[in-house]
Every structure is written in structure tokens, then in C-alpha cells.
Amino acid sequence: QVQLVESGGGLVQPGDSLRLSCAASGIMVGTVHTNWFRQAPGKEREFVGRILNGGAGTDYADYMKGRFSISRDYAKNTVYLQMSSLKPEDTAIYYCNVFIRGNNHWGRGTQVTVAS
């Protein structure tokens, strides 16, 4: 059974950095693309970025480039989303996601609030 557990969210000030974690079980994170999405209040869930399987790299939504980066720790079977220069508009629930054999798997998300 695939399980994804996000953590690391919290309340930060504009300009701060934060690292989110997505701990996986039931799959090896190196064998699948792992995606990050976010959903702000009153808005649809949107793609943030992903890390590709097998060390094939990462890609990001255009508005994320330069501020966010995604990495993976094979030993901990965890994917990270490092966020910097956070803005109030980054306030959202952040989710990790994998798509395996026709099924979407989501974590419960972690809340990030950026406010002064």
C-alpha cells in the first residue's frame, strides 16, 4: 500500500525559507516521478514541480523556478521541497503525489502560511 506523508509546514515570514518533506512507504521514491502540488484557499490545486525517477532530473512550474527546488534522499525514501524567498501568495496546503499504474496517490498535505 502506497502512503505519502508530508511534513515541515508552518508559519513563516515573507522572505523566509522552508523545507517540506514527503516520506513514502510502499514504493521506492527513486522508481517513480514524485510531484508536488499546492492548493491555496479558494483556488484549484496547482502543480509546483516534480522529481523524475532514476535521477532524470527535475522540472518546475514556471512561476516556481529559481525559488523552489526538489530533491530526494534514497536512504530515507523521502522527497523534499526546498522553498526560499517565500511570499504571502505561497500560502497553501502542499501535497506530494505519485501516479502508479493508473492510480493517483496523495498525502494529506502540510500547511504553509507566509505572513508578517
Backbone bond lengths (Angstrom), bond angles and torsions (degrees), N, CA, C in turn:
res aa  C-N    CA-C-N  psi(-1)  N-CA   C-N-CA  omega(-1)  CA-C   N-CA-C  phi
1 Q - - - 1.462 - - 1.522 109.34 -
2 V 1.332 115.26 128.04 1.457 120.48 -179.44 1.523 109.60 -80.71
3 Q 1.313 115.72 129.36 1.460 120.42 173.81 1.508 109.34 -133.26
4 L 1.319 115.02 138.19 1.458 122.68 177.65 1.519 108.19 -125.41
5 V 1.313 116.48 130.22 1.459 120.27 -178.86 1.521 108.86 -127.62
6 E 1.329 115.69 114.65 1.465 121.08 178.06 1.526 109.83 -88.79
7 S 1.321 115.42 149.59 1.458 120.96 175.70 1.513 108.66 -156.25
8 G 1.336 115.67 170.09 1.450 120.51 175.00 1.516 114.72 104.25
9 G 1.318 117.07 -4.73 1.456 119.17 179.34 1.513 111.77 -71.70
10 G 1.318 114.89 172.50 1.450 119.65 178.59 1.509 111.57 167.28
11 L 1.325 114.72 -169.78 1.458 122.00 178.41 1.521 108.75 -99.36
12 V 1.311 116.25 122.26 1.462 121.46 179.58 1.515 109.19 -132.28
13 Q 1.328 115.23 167.08 1.457 120.90 179.22 1.529 110.60 -94.70
14 P 1.314 116.95 156.86 1.474 118.77 175.16 1.524 111.04 -54.53
15 G 1.317 114.87 137.15 1.451 120.66 -178.71 1.510 114.27 92.81
16 D 1.314 117.49 -14.18 1.465 121.53 179.96 1.523 111.54 -74.00
17 S 1.318 113.95 170.11 1.460 121.88 174.62 1.519 109.80 -116.90
18 L 1.323 114.91 158.19 1.457 120.91 -179.61 1.520 107.82 -154.91
19 R 1.325 116.03 143.45 1.458 119.82 175.50 1.515 109.59 -118.36
20 L 1.314 115.25 122.65 1.454 121.78 175.77 1.523 109.69 -97.15
21 S 1.323 114.70 149.17 1.457 120.97 178.18 1.520 110.09 -119.54
22 C 1.314 114.71 148.56 1.466 121.69 172.96 1.524 106.29 -130.42
23 A 1.321 115.57 101.87 1.458 121.09 179.58 1.524 109.56 -89.58
24 A 1.324 115.69 127.26 1.466 120.61 -175.60 1.517 111.27 -108.83
25 S 1.310 114.88 147.69 1.464 121.91 169.36 1.523 107.76 -139.29
26 G 1.310 115.47 152.15 1.457 120.04 -177.62 1.512 113.51 86.49
27 I 1.317 117.19 -9.32 1.462 123.13 175.82 1.510 108.06 -146.06
28 M 1.316 115.54 161.14 1.466 121.10 171.72 1.516 107.14 -101.62
29 V 1.325 116.37 123.56 1.461 119.71 -172.26 1.525 112.33 -63.52
30 G 1.319 117.03 -21.37 1.464 119.04 179.61 1.515 113.38 -76.08
31 T 1.315 117.75 -9.14 1.461 121.34 -175.04 1.521 113.52 -102.61
32 V 1.335 116.32 -3.61 1.462 119.84 -177.92 1.524 109.52 -135.55
33 H 1.331 115.74 156.40 1.469 118.73 168.07 1.531 107.26 -73.02
34 T 1.303 116.10 133.69 1.463 120.39 176.78 1.516 108.77 -115.22
35 N 1.294 115.38 125.76 1.463 122.15 -174.93 1.522 111.03 -107.56
36 W 1.324 114.30 150.34 1.458 121.09 168.40 1.528 107.97 -115.03
37 F 1.323 115.05 134.97 1.455 123.01 174.02 1.522 107.64 -126.39
38 R 1.297 114.56 166.91 1.455 118.54 173.13 1.521 109.08 -145.12
39 Q 1.320 114.79 155.72 1.457 120.50 178.26 1.515 108.76 -137.83
40 A 1.307 114.58 115.51 1.460 121.06 177.24 1.529 109.02 -87.43
41 P 1.320 116.98 158.41 1.471 119.90 179.94 1.523 111.65 -55.49
42 G 1.308 116.10 128.65 1.455 121.01 176.55 1.513 114.90 76.09
43 K 1.317 117.14 6.76 1.464 120.32 -178.15 1.524 110.31 -122.32
44 E 1.315 114.96 163.89 1.452 120.06 176.89 1.531 110.48 -77.26
45 R 1.318 113.68 156.67 1.462 118.84 176.24 1.528 109.03 -65.80
46 E 1.331 116.28 136.04 1.462 119.86 -177.76 1.520 111.20 -128.32
47 F 1.295 114.56 151.51 1.458 122.49 -179.57 1.528 110.25 -73.17
48 V 1.321 115.07 134.13 1.464 121.14 177.19 1.531 110.30 -102.66
49 G 1.327 115.51 -51.47 1.457 119.76 -178.91 1.517 109.34 175.62
50 R 1.320 115.90 178.38 1.452 120.09 -179.26 1.521 109.99 -153.89
51 I 1.317 113.05 157.48 1.457 120.34 171.84 1.513 106.37 -116.11
52 L 1.317 114.74 130.76 1.449 120.71 -173.43 1.523 110.73 -83.67
53 N 1.313 115.42 158.50 1.456 118.43 -178.50 1.526 110.68 -71.83
54 G 1.297 114.82 161.75 1.454 120.90 173.52 1.513 115.67 62.28
55 G 1.320 118.10 23.24 1.455 119.34 178.69 1.510 114.34 73.33
56 A 1.315 117.42 23.99 1.460 121.65 -175.72 1.515 113.63 -82.43
57 G 1.327 116.69 1.87 1.449 118.23 173.71 1.507 113.38 111.65
58 T 1.324 115.15 -167.00 1.455 122.40 -177.34 1.515 109.10 -135.01
59 D 1.296 116.09 160.43 1.455 120.00 165.97 1.515 108.70 -148.15
60 Y 1.317 114.47 157.27 1.456 121.65 -169.27 1.521 110.88 -135.67
61 A 1.321 114.33 155.09 1.456 118.42 168.04 1.525 108.36 -61.42
62 D 1.316 115.99 145.77 1.469 119.28 -173.57 1.515 112.97 -56.31
63 Y 1.305 117.60 -37.85 1.460 119.13 -175.74 1.528 111.86 -75.58
64 M 1.352 118.58 -6.05 1.451 121.39 179.77 1.531 112.72 -95.59
65 K 1.299 114.94 -20.80 1.463 118.49 -170.27 1.514 111.79 -58.05
66 G 1.297 115.01 134.91 1.440 121.83 178.29 1.515 113.60 92.20
67 R 1.312 117.74 -18.97 1.469 119.81 179.95 1.511 112.69 -110.93
68 F 1.323 117.17 -31.41 1.462 121.34 -176.81 1.522 109.53 -115.13
69 S 1.305 115.05 147.90 1.463 119.31 173.09 1.519 109.61 -144.04
70 I 1.318 115.31 148.01 1.461 121.82 -177.31 1.517 108.66 -117.73
71 S 1.312 114.85 136.93 1.461 120.38 179.24 1.522 109.07 -140.27
72 R 1.322 114.35 175.47 1.468 119.11 -173.76 1.518 109.01 -142.74
73 D 1.319 115.71 139.55 1.464 122.08 174.21 1.524 106.98 -115.14
74 Y 1.327 115.78 107.17 1.462 119.43 -176.76 1.523 111.15 -64.81
75 A 1.322 117.12 -39.33 1.463 120.15 -176.87 1.520 111.55 -64.21
76 K 1.327 116.30 -36.71 1.463 120.27 -179.54 1.528 111.98 -92.94
77 N 1.330 115.62 -3.27 1.463 120.80 -178.05 1.531 110.88 51.37
78 T 1.309 114.48 47.92 1.466 122.00 -173.33 1.523 109.94 -134.36
79 V 1.315 114.52 142.76 1.463 122.35 174.69 1.525 107.95 -112.52
80 Y 1.329 115.92 140.40 1.459 121.53 -176.77 1.516 111.08 -116.76
81 L 1.316 114.66 148.19 1.461 121.35 169.89 1.521 106.79 -120.92
82 Q 1.312 115.72 108.24 1.461 121.83 178.08 1.519 108.12 -92.24
83 M 1.314 115.83 122.60 1.458 120.83 -177.81 1.526 108.75 -118.40
84 S 1.302 116.14 135.11 1.454 120.40 178.39 1.521 109.41 -131.63
85 S 1.326 115.22 167.32 1.476 121.47 -179.55 1.521 110.91 48.03
86 L 1.306 115.39 48.41 1.458 119.97 -174.78 1.523 111.28 -65.28
87 K 1.332 114.24 145.53 1.459 122.41 -178.33 1.522 108.97 -121.70
88 P 1.301 117.74 158.27 1.473 119.08 177.45 1.528 112.48 -55.02
89 E 1.312 117.13 -33.50 1.467 119.73 -179.91 1.524 113.31 -71.92
90 D 1.317 117.65 -5.33 1.461 120.92 172.92 1.525 111.78 -83.92
91 T 1.307 116.65 -4.12 1.463 120.75 178.04 1.521 109.66 -61.59
92 A 1.329 116.14 123.90 1.460 121.21 -175.82 1.523 108.81 -177.63
93 I 1.311 114.51 170.58 1.458 120.43 165.90 1.529 106.75 -91.75
94 Y 1.312 115.79 130.06 1.462 121.41 -177.30 1.530 109.05 -105.59
95 Y 1.319 114.14 131.62 1.462 121.20 -176.39 1.528 110.20 -123.05
96 C 1.315 115.99 144.61 1.453 118.19 166.25 1.525 109.48 -103.99
97 N 1.297 114.68 158.57 1.465 121.04 -169.38 1.518 110.08 -152.97
98 V 1.324 114.96 141.85 1.461 120.44 168.36 1.524 107.46 -132.20
99 F 1.318 114.33 151.53 1.467 120.96 179.06 1.518 107.02 -120.79
100 I 1.316 116.07 113.71 1.461 120.49 -174.14 1.517 109.61 -129.91
101 R 1.299 116.14 122.65 1.475 122.58 174.42 1.526 111.31 48.05
102 G 1.305 114.53 48.55 1.454 120.35 174.31 1.511 115.64 83.90
103 N 1.313 117.45 2.54 1.464 120.34 -178.45 1.516 111.06 -119.67
104 N 1.341 115.00 133.98 1.456 121.63 172.79 1.517 109.25 -88.06
105 H 1.307 115.69 133.97 1.458 121.57 175.77 1.520 108.65 -120.98
106 W 1.313 115.25 129.47 1.464 121.32 -177.19 1.520 110.07 -124.26
107 G 1.319 114.98 148.30 1.445 119.62 166.26 1.517 109.60 -83.75
108 R 1.330 115.83 -178.61 1.459 120.12 -179.62 1.516 112.32 -85.59
109 G 1.305 116.58 -12.48 1.446 120.10 176.90 1.516 113.51 93.80
110 T 1.327 114.21 162.13 1.458 121.14 175.24 1.523 107.91 -136.56
111 Q 1.319 116.04 134.87 1.464 121.55 -174.04 1.528 110.60 -82.81
112 V 1.310 115.06 130.11 1.463 122.09 172.19 1.521 107.69 -117.83
113 T 1.302 115.63 125.07 1.464 121.19 177.77 1.518 108.47 -124.01
114 V 1.333 115.28 125.10 1.461 121.37 -179.94 1.520 107.52 -113.97
115 A 1.311 115.73 111.75 1.458 120.37 -176.84 1.520 109.47 -155.03
116 S 1.323 114.85 149.46 1.473 119.00 178.81 1.514 110.68 -93.38
